[in-house]
Amino acid sequence: MKAFKKIKLLFIGLALLLILAACGGEESGSSSAGESSGENGKKLTDVKIVLNWFAKAQHGGVYTAQENGLFEKNGLKVTIEPGGPQVSSINMVASGKAEFGLAHADQIVNARNEGIELVAVAAAMQGSPQAFMFHKGKGIDDFDELNGKKVYIQPGIVYWEFLKSKYDLSKVQELTHTGQLTNFINDENAVTQAFVTSEPYFAKLEGVEVETKLISDAGYDPYNIVLYVTKDYLEKNKETVTAMTTAFVEGWNQYKDTYKEINKIIQKDDPDIELESLNFESESQADFVYGQDAAEHGVGYMTEERWATLIEQLHDLGVLKETFDAKTIFTTEFLPKN
């Protein structure tokens, strides 16, 4: 019995030592919730950013910030999650599954219909590269000249509704845009929706010379690739928002001269896209990112006038249920001083 008690006490002692060792190991290797350790043991705040689509050159600033250590420099450990047809950055950010998201300005405004209060903190693109594409020599000077033409357009797309409210387009033959260019290519009088940063490249690969006309020429020109957070997150995490916005803008500044190298990194997240296509996108989007208001005020800049105009336009179209003060949906407070 005495021997049994000694063995029992020995096992209890060993168990206690193992528990204490485990606790000590956990304490030395753990970090607080939402934090990681970077180089030299520097504490980093863990955040996730959800892209508005699969990885493309339109996300060049984000990938540059990741590749060049700009996120870590600003105290962040960032997970980049690509978007897609089944991934809504707005839903993920609103539900708390991600802290930051990218979306177009009209999507951010439209979220108010669902009671989702988002705040834009930087706009990567000063305008929208959405356009109509024509065969060379078949372009138009104004949008009412679309009458009598076949126009391949996505049903319900906001800018098409805007154009129909501004012009008499009753003689346009609307056909559903399916994402492919075959029908457009086979009909030299056809028109298709496009992005000037992508579709002209694919048409050229098919040996078709094209022209484009920006939708913004009609006055509908929302900011594109907008970095945003929820209002609640912003109010509670201003330091983190400052860090992300700073790295985001600096990433775009560095991407301007290093896009060919960074595009190789982007391609790893989307192997289906050709490197030449990414380079074409980078070059054709440059004026949207670095020109217009950004040329004077810096990348990411936004104005109250532009947001107020968009809110009014979407309300007039019946897309937005109620208007609201533009000052509540964007801020330039966190942009680096130019």
C-alpha positions as CSV (number, residue, x, y, z in Angstrom):
1,M,0.0,0.0,0.0
2,K,2.8,2.4,0.9
3,A,4.5,1.6,-2.4
4,F,1.2,2.2,-4.3
5,K,0.8,5.6,-2.5
6,K,4.3,6.6,-3.5
7,I,3.7,5.7,-7.1
8,K,0.4,7.6,-7.0
9,L,2.1,10.7,-5.6
10,L,4.8,10.4,-8.2
11,F,2.3,10.4,-11.1
12,I,0.4,13.4,-9.5
13,G,3.7,15.3,-9.2
14,L,4.7,14.6,-12.8
15,A,1.2,15.6,-14.0
16,L,1.5,18.9,-12.2
17,L,4.9,19.6,-13.7
18,L,3.6,18.9,-17.2
19,I,0.7,21.2,-16.6
20,L,3.0,24.0,-15.4
21,A,5.4,23.5,-18.3
22,A,2.5,23.6,-20.7
23,C,1.2,26.8,-19.2
24,G,4.6,28.4,-19.3
25,G,5.0,27.4,-22.9
26,E,1.6,28.9,-23.8
27,E,2.4,32.1,-22.1
28,S,5.8,32.6,-23.8
29,G,4.5,31.8,-27.3
30,S,1.1,33.5,-27.2
31,S,0.1,36.9,-28.4
32,S,-3.1,38.9,-27.6
33,A,-6.2,38.4,-29.8
34,G,-5.8,40.0,-33.2
35,E,-2.0,40.4,-32.9
36,S,1.0,38.7,-34.4
37,S,4.7,39.2,-34.0
38,G,6.7,40.6,-36.9
39,E,10.5,41.1,-37.3
40,N,12.4,41.9,-34.1
41,G,9.3,40.8,-32.1
42,K,7.3,43.9,-33.2
43,K,3.6,43.5,-32.5
44,L,1.4,43.5,-35.6
45,T,-2.3,43.9,-35.7
46,D,-4.0,41.1,-37.7
47,V,-6.5,42.3,-40.3
48,K,-8.1,41.0,-43.5
49,I,-8.9,42.9,-46.7
50,V,-11.4,41.4,-49.2
51,L,-10.9,42.4,-52.8
52,N,-13.8,43.3,-55.0
53,W,-12.9,40.7,-57.6
54,F,-10.3,38.1,-58.4
55,A,-6.7,39.4,-58.1
56,K,-6.0,41.9,-60.9
57,A,-3.9,44.9,-61.6
58,Q,-6.6,47.1,-60.1
59,H,-5.4,45.7,-56.8
60,G,-1.8,46.6,-57.5
61,G,-1.5,48.9,-54.5
62,V,-2.5,46.2,-52.1
63,Y,-0.1,43.6,-53.5
64,T,2.7,46.2,-53.5
65,A,2.1,47.0,-49.9
66,Q,2.2,43.3,-49.0
67,E,5.3,42.5,-51.2
68,N,7.3,45.5,-50.1
69,G,6.6,45.2,-46.4
70,L,4.5,48.4,-46.2
71,F,1.8,46.7,-44.1
72,E,4.3,45.4,-41.6
73,K,6.1,48.8,-41.6
74,N,2.8,50.3,-40.4
75,G,2.2,47.7,-37.8
76,L,-0.2,45.4,-39.7
77,K,-0.3,41.7,-40.7
78,V,-2.7,41.7,-43.6
79,T,-4.5,38.7,-45.1
80,I,-5.6,39.4,-48.7
81,E,-8.7,37.5,-49.7
82,P,-9.7,37.6,-53.4
83,G,-13.4,38.3,-54.3
84,G,-15.4,36.8,-57.1
85,P,-19.0,36.2,-58.2
86,Q,-19.7,34.3,-55.0
87,V,-17.8,36.6,-52.6
88,S,-19.2,40.0,-51.5
89,S,-16.6,42.1,-49.8
90,I,-19.5,44.3,-48.4
91,N,-21.2,41.3,-46.8
92,M,-17.9,40.0,-45.3
93,V,-17.0,43.4,-43.9
94,A,-20.5,44.1,-42.6
95,S,-20.6,40.7,-40.8
96,G,-17.2,41.2,-39.2
97,K,-15.4,38.4,-41.2
98,A,-13.0,41.1,-42.5
99,E,-12.0,44.5,-41.3
100,F,-11.4,46.1,-44.7
101,G,-12.9,45.8,-48.2
102,L,-12.7,47.1,-51.7
103,A,-15.7,48.1,-53.7
104,H,-17.0,50.7,-56.2
105,A,-18.5,53.9,-54.8
106,D,-22.0,53.1,-56.0
107,Q,-21.9,49.7,-54.3
108,I,-21.0,51.4,-51.0
109,V,-23.8,53.9,-51.4
110,N,-26.3,51.2,-52.2
111,A,-25.4,49.3,-49.1
112,R,-27.3,52.0,-47.2
113,N,-30.5,50.4,-48.5
114,E,-29.6,47.4,-46.3
115,G,-28.8,49.5,-43.3
116,I,-25.1,48.9,-43.8
117,E,-23.1,52.0,-42.8
118,L,-19.8,52.0,-44.5
119,V,-17.2,54.7,-44.7
120,A,-14.8,55.1,-47.6
121,V,-11.2,56.1,-46.6
122,A,-9.4,56.1,-49.9
123,A,-10.3,55.7,-53.6
124,A,-7.7,54.0,-55.8
125,M,-9.3,55.1,-59.0
126,Q,-10.5,58.7,-59.4
127,G,-13.1,57.6,-62.0
128,S,-14.7,54.6,-63.6
129,P,-13.0,52.8,-66.5
130,Q,-16.5,51.5,-67.6
131,A,-17.1,52.2,-71.3
132,F,-18.8,51.1,-74.5
133,M,-16.6,49.4,-77.0
134,F,-17.0,49.8,-80.8
135,H,-15.3,48.4,-83.9
136,K,-12.8,51.0,-85.2
137,G,-14.5,53.7,-87.2
138,K,-17.9,52.8,-85.7
139,G,-17.7,55.0,-82.6
140,I,-20.1,57.7,-81.4
141,D,-19.7,61.3,-80.3
142,D,-22.7,61.2,-78.0
143,F,-24.8,58.5,-76.4
144,D,-28.0,59.1,-78.3
145,E,-26.1,57.8,-81.4
146,L,-26.5,54.3,-79.9
147,N,-30.0,54.3,-81.3
148,G,-30.3,51.8,-84.2
149,K,-27.4,49.7,-82.9
150,K,-27.2,46.3,-81.1
151,V,-25.9,47.0,-77.6
152,Y,-24.7,44.1,-75.5
153,I,-25.3,45.2,-71.9
154,Q,-25.8,43.5,-68.5
155,P,-29.5,43.8,-67.5
156,G,-30.0,46.2,-64.6
157,I,-26.5,47.7,-64.7
158,V,-26.8,51.1,-63.0
159,Y,-25.0,53.2,-65.6
160,W,-27.3,51.9,-68.4
161,E,-30.3,53.0,-66.4
162,F,-28.7,56.4,-65.9
163,L,-28.1,56.7,-69.6
164,K,-31.7,55.8,-70.5
165,S,-32.9,58.4,-68.0
166,K,-30.8,61.1,-69.7
167,Y,-31.1,60.1,-73.3
168,D,-33.8,58.8,-75.5
169,L,-32.4,55.3,-76.3
170,S,-35.8,53.7,-77.3
171,K,-34.4,52.6,-80.6
172,V,-31.5,50.6,-79.2
173,Q,-31.6,46.9,-79.6
174,E,-30.6,45.7,-76.1
175,L,-29.0,42.2,-76.0
176,T,-27.7,40.5,-72.9
177,H,-24.0,40.8,-72.3
178,T,-22.7,37.3,-71.4
179,G,-19.1,38.2,-70.7
180,Q,-17.8,36.9,-74.1
181,L,-16.9,39.0,-77.1
182,T,-17.8,36.5,-79.9
183,N,-21.1,38.2,-81.0
184,F,-19.5,41.6,-80.8
185,I,-16.5,40.6,-82.9
186,N,-18.7,39.0,-85.6
187,D,-20.9,42.1,-86.0
188,E,-18.9,45.3,-86.9
189,N,-21.9,47.5,-86.1
190,A,-22.4,46.0,-82.6
191,V,-21.6,47.7,-79.3
192,T,-20.6,46.1,-76.0
193,Q,-20.1,47.2,-72.5
194,A,-16.5,47.1,-71.5
195,F,-13.7,48.3,-69.2
196,V,-11.1,50.3,-71.1
197,T,-8.6,48.4,-68.9
198,S,-9.4,44.9,-70.2
199,E,-11.8,44.3,-73.2
200,P,-9.8,46.3,-75.8
201,Y,-6.8,44.0,-75.0
202,F,-8.8,40.8,-75.6
203,A,-10.3,42.3,-78.8
204,K,-6.8,43.0,-80.1
205,L,-5.8,39.4,-79.4
206,E,-8.7,38.5,-81.8
207,G,-7.3,40.8,-84.4
208,V,-10.1,43.4,-84.0
209,E,-9.3,47.1,-83.7
210,V,-11.6,48.9,-81.4
211,E,-12.6,52.3,-80.0
212,T,-14.1,53.1,-76.6
213,K,-16.3,55.8,-75.1
214,L,-16.2,56.3,-71.3
215,I,-19.6,56.2,-69.5
216,S,-18.2,59.1,-67.4
217,D,-18.7,61.3,-70.5
218,A,-22.4,61.3,-69.6
219,G,-21.8,62.4,-66.1
220,Y,-22.0,59.1,-64.2
221,D,-18.5,58.6,-62.7
222,P,-18.3,56.8,-59.3
223,Y,-14.9,56.3,-57.7
224,N,-13.6,52.8,-58.3
225,I,-11.6,50.4,-56.1
226,V,-12.5,52.2,-52.9
227,L,-11.0,51.2,-49.6
228,Y,-13.7,51.1,-46.8
229,V,-14.6,50.0,-43.3
230,T,-17.8,49.9,-41.3
231,K,-18.6,53.1,-39.4
232,D,-18.4,51.1,-36.1
233,Y,-15.0,49.7,-36.8
234,L,-13.7,53.1,-37.8
235,E,-14.8,54.7,-34.6
236,K,-13.1,52.1,-32.5
237,N,-9.9,51.5,-34.5
238,K,-8.7,54.8,-35.9
239,E,-5.0,53.8,-35.4
240,T,-5.5,50.7,-37.5
241,V,-7.4,52.5,-40.2
242,T,-4.7,55.1,-40.4
243,A,-2.1,52.4,-40.8
244,M,-4.0,50.5,-43.5
245,T,-4.8,53.7,-45.5
246,T,-1.2,54.9,-45.3
247,A,0.1,51.5,-46.5
248,F,-2.6,51.3,-49.2
249,V,-1.7,54.7,-50.7
250,E,2.0,54.2,-50.5
251,G,1.5,50.8,-52.1
252,W,-0.1,52.5,-55.1
253,N,2.6,55.1,-55.3
254,Q,5.3,52.4,-55.5
255,Y,3.2,50.2,-57.9
256,K,3.4,53.0,-60.5
257,D,7.1,52.2,-61.4
258,T,7.2,48.6,-60.3
259,Y,4.0,47.2,-61.8
260,K,5.6,44.6,-64.0
261,E,7.3,43.0,-61.1
262,I,4.3,43.2,-58.8
263,N,2.0,41.8,-61.6
264,K,4.0,38.6,-61.4
265,I,3.0,38.4,-57.7
266,I,-0.7,39.1,-58.6
267,Q,-0.6,36.4,-61.2
268,K,0.2,33.8,-58.5
269,D,-3.2,34.5,-57.0
270,D,-4.9,34.3,-60.4
271,P,-2.9,32.0,-62.6
272,D,-5.7,32.1,-65.3
273,I,-4.9,35.7,-66.3
274,E,-2.0,36.4,-68.6
275,L,0.9,38.6,-67.5
276,E,0.5,40.7,-70.7
277,S,-3.1,41.3,-69.8
278,L,-2.1,42.5,-66.3
279,N,0.4,44.8,-67.8
280,F,-2.1,46.2,-70.2
281,E,-4.5,46.8,-67.3
282,S,-1.8,48.6,-65.3
283,E,-0.9,50.9,-68.2
284,S,-4.5,51.7,-69.2
285,Q,-5.6,52.4,-65.6
286,A,-2.7,54.7,-64.7
287,D,-4.5,58.0,-65.4
288,F,-7.5,56.8,-63.3
289,V,-5.2,56.2,-60.4
290,Y,-2.5,58.9,-60.7
291,G,-4.3,61.5,-62.8
292,Q,-7.3,63.8,-62.4
293,D,-7.6,65.0,-58.7
294,A,-4.9,62.6,-57.6
295,A,-2.3,64.5,-59.7
296,E,-2.7,67.5,-57.4
297,H,-3.9,65.9,-54.1
298,G,-2.4,62.5,-54.1
299,V,-3.6,58.9,-54.6
300,G,-6.8,58.1,-52.8
301,Y,-8.2,61.6,-52.8
302,M,-12.0,62.1,-52.7
303,T,-14.4,65.0,-52.6
304,E,-17.7,65.7,-50.9
305,E,-19.1,67.0,-54.2
306,R,-18.4,63.8,-56.1
307,W,-20.0,61.6,-53.3
308,A,-23.1,64.0,-53.1
309,T,-23.6,63.8,-56.8
310,L,-23.5,60.1,-56.8
311,I,-26.0,59.8,-53.9
312,E,-28.4,62.2,-55.8
313,Q,-28.0,60.2,-59.0
314,L,-28.7,56.9,-57.4
315,H,-31.7,58.3,-55.5
316,D,-33.2,59.8,-58.7
317,L,-32.8,56.4,-60.4
318,G,-34.7,54.7,-57.6
319,V,-31.7,52.7,-56.7
320,L,-31.2,54.4,-53.4
321,K,-34.3,54.6,-51.1
322,E,-33.3,57.7,-49.2
323,T,-30.7,60.4,-49.6
324,F,-28.2,61.1,-46.8
325,D,-25.3,63.5,-46.0
326,A,-22.3,62.7,-48.1
327,K,-20.0,63.5,-45.2
328,T,-21.2,60.4,-43.5
329,I,-20.0,58.0,-46.1
330,F,-16.4,59.1,-46.7
331,T,-13.5,60.8,-45.0
332,T,-10.1,62.0,-46.1
333,E,-8.9,62.2,-42.5
334,F,-6.7,59.1,-42.8
335,L,-5.0,59.9,-46.1
336,P,-1.3,60.8,-46.0
337,K,-0.7,64.5,-46.2
338,N,0.3,65.2,-49.8
